[in-house]
């Protein structure tokens, strides 16, 4: 964003266990997993009805947004860790959790419908 000041990266690592890297990588892995399952969901949904593939595409887009967000906020993880706080963003965790539940539920319904019919 124009005008937004990005904090300078510290010269030394304050956490020898690299908590901020693990957290950022966990968000990236989650985003990639969401995108892959969205592609698989869209592929399977087209066999039932083409309009259901939109849910899979939406999941891929959501995963891409989370991936971009994780990369953008990587540097922002340093400040909470220095204060001894958790770097996990509660709102993002809730959104990812809820959308995962919704998409898994939709995939389960489609799978049951495919097997039953």
C-alpha contacts under 8 A as a table, 3 or more apart, distances in Angstrom:
res1	aa1	res2	aa2	distance
1	X	4	X	5.72
6	X	75	X	7.92
7	X	75	X	7.33
7	X	76	X	7.74
9	X	75	X	7.07
10	X	13	X	6.94
13	X	16	X	6.36
13	X	18	X	7.77
14	X	82	X	7.68
15	X	18	X	5.32
15	X	19	X	6.63
18	X	21	X	5.46
18	X	22	X	6.45
19	X	22	X	5.13
19	X	23	X	6.13
20	X	23	X	5.13
20	X	24	X	6.16
20	X	74	X	7.66
20	X	77	X	5.95
20	X	78	X	6.71
20	X	81	X	7.55
20	X	87	X	7.50
21	X	24	X	5.16
21	X	25	X	6.03
22	X	25	X	5.11
22	X	26	X	6.01
23	X	26	X	5.05
23	X	27	X	6.41
23	X	87	X	7.56
23	X	88	X	7.59
24	X	27	X	5.25
24	X	28	X	6.31
24	X	70	X	6.13
24	X	71	X	7.45
24	X	74	X	6.07
25	X	28	X	4.92
25	X	29	X	6.05
26	X	29	X	5.11
26	X	30	X	6.11
27	X	30	X	5.03
27	X	31	X	6.14
27	X	66	X	7.45
27	X	67	X	7.12
27	X	70	X	6.03
28	X	31	X	5.08
28	X	32	X	6.19
28	X	66	X	7.58
28	X	67	X	5.43
28	X	70	X	6.33
28	X	71	X	7.86
29	X	32	X	5.15
29	X	33	X	6.06
30	X	33	X	5.11
30	X	34	X	6.14
30	X	63	X	7.84
31	X	34	X	5.08
31	X	35	X	6.24
31	X	62	X	7.97
31	X	63	X	4.46
31	X	64	X	6.57
31	X	66	X	5.58
31	X	67	X	5.22
32	X	35	X	5.05
32	X	36	X	6.16
32	X	63	X	6.36
32	X	64	X	7.70
32	X	67	X	7.23
33	X	36	X	5.15
33	X	37	X	6.13
33	X	63	X	7.77
34	X	37	X	5.31
34	X	38	X	6.04
34	X	59	X	6.57
34	X	60	X	6.58
34	X	62	X	7.74
34	X	63	X	5.20
34	X	100	X	7.77
35	X	38	X	4.97
35	X	39	X	6.34
35	X	59	X	6.28
35	X	60	X	4.17
35	X	61	X	7.32
35	X	62	X	7.59
35	X	63	X	4.94
35	X	64	X	6.90
36	X	39	X	5.20
36	X	40	X	6.34
36	X	60	X	7.22
37	X	40	X	4.99
37	X	41	X	5.84
37	X	56	X	7.75
37	X	59	X	7.90
37	X	60	X	7.87
38	X	41	X	4.94
38	X	42	X	6.03
38	X	55	X	7.69
38	X	56	X	4.27
38	X	57	X	6.19
38	X	58	X	7.53
38	X	59	X	4.93
38	X	60	X	5.02
39	X	42	X	5.15
39	X	43	X	6.14
39	X	56	X	5.93
39	X	57	X	6.85
39	X	60	X	6.59
40	X	43	X	5.07
40	X	44	X	6.17
40	X	56	X	7.51
41	X	44	X	5.21
41	X	45	X	5.88
41	X	53	X	7.20
41	X	55	X	7.88
41	X	56	X	5.17
41	X	107	X	6.68
42	X	45	X	5.02
42	X	46	X	6.26
42	X	52	X	7.12
42	X	53	X	4.18
42	X	54	X	6.98
42	X	55	X	6.88
42	X	56	X	4.23
42	X	57	X	6.37
43	X	46	X	5.57
43	X	47	X	7.40
43	X	53	X	6.93
43	X	56	X	7.93
44	X	47	X	5.70
44	X	48	X	7.48
44	X	53	X	7.96
45	X	48	X	5.40
45	X	49	X	6.18
45	X	50	X	6.73
45	X	52	X	5.48
45	X	53	X	5.30
45	X	56	X	7.88
45	X	110	X	7.07
46	X	49	X	5.10
46	X	50	X	4.44
46	X	51	X	7.41
46	X	52	X	6.62
46	X	53	X	5.65
47	X	50	X	7.17
48	X	52	X	7.74
48	X	110	X	7.75
48	X	114	X	7.25
49	X	52	X	5.72
49	X	53	X	7.54
50	X	53	X	5.55
50	X	54	X	7.86
51	X	54	X	5.82
52	X	55	X	5.73
52	X	56	X	7.44
53	X	56	X	5.17
53	X	57	X	6.32
54	X	57	X	4.99
54	X	58	X	6.02
55	X	58	X	5.02
55	X	59	X	6.23
55	X	103	X	7.71
56	X	59	X	5.00
56	X	60	X	6.32
57	X	60	X	5.03
57	X	61	X	6.27
58	X	61	X	5.07
58	X	62	X	6.12
59	X	62	X	4.98
59	X	63	X	6.14
59	X	103	X	7.59
60	X	63	X	5.08
60	X	64	X	6.22
61	X	64	X	5.00
61	X	65	X	6.24
62	X	65	X	5.07
62	X	66	X	6.27
63	X	66	X	5.09
63	X	67	X	6.11
64	X	67	X	4.98
64	X	68	X	6.19
65	X	68	X	5.18
65	X	69	X	6.03
66	X	69	X	4.92
66	X	70	X	6.02
67	X	70	X	5.16
67	X	71	X	6.40
68	X	71	X	5.23
68	X	72	X	6.11
69	X	72	X	5.07
69	X	73	X	6.03
70	X	73	X	5.35
70	X	74	X	5.99
71	X	74	X	5.31
72	X	75	X	7.40
73	X	76	X	5.00
73	X	77	X	6.77
74	X	77	X	5.63
74	X	78	X	7.99
75	X	78	X	6.02
76	X	79	X	6.22
76	X	80	X	7.81
77	X	80	X	5.96
77	X	81	X	6.55
77	X	87	X	5.49
78	X	81	X	5.30
78	X	82	X	6.28
78	X	87	X	7.99
79	X	82	X	5.21
79	X	83	X	6.48
80	X	83	X	5.08
80	X	84	X	6.23
80	X	85	X	4.96
80	X	86	X	6.33
80	X	87	X	5.66
81	X	84	X	4.94
81	X	85	X	5.46
81	X	86	X	6.50
81	X	87	X	6.38
82	X	85	X	7.49
88	X	93	X	7.37
89	X	92	X	5.43
89	X	93	X	6.18
90	X	93	X	5.07
90	X	94	X	6.16
91	X	94	X	5.16
91	X	95	X	6.24
92	X	95	X	5.10
92	X	96	X	6.11
93	X	96	X	5.25
93	X	97	X	6.00
94	X	97	X	5.04
94	X	98	X	5.98
95	X	98	X	5.26
95	X	99	X	6.03
96	X	99	X	5.33
96	X	100	X	5.97
97	X	100	X	5.15
97	X	101	X	6.30
98	X	101	X	5.13
98	X	102	X	6.25
99	X	102	X	4.99
99	X	103	X	6.04
100	X	103	X	5.24
100	X	104	X	5.98
101	X	104	X	5.19
101	X	105	X	6.02
102	X	105	X	5.13
102	X	106	X	6.23
103	X	106	X	5.04
103	X	107	X	6.07
104	X	107	X	4.98
104	X	108	X	6.04
105	X	108	X	5.05
105	X	109	X	6.25
106	X	109	X	5.14
106	X	110	X	6.21
107	X	110	X	5.10
107	X	111	X	6.03
108	X	111	X	5.04
108	X	112	X	6.08
109	X	112	X	5.20
109	X	113	X	6.04
110	X	113	X	5.02
110	X	114	X	6.05
111	X	114	X	5.05
111	X	115	X	6.22
112	X	115	X	5.19
112	X	116	X	5.94
113	X	116	X	5.12
113	X	117	X	6.01
114	X	117	X	5.46
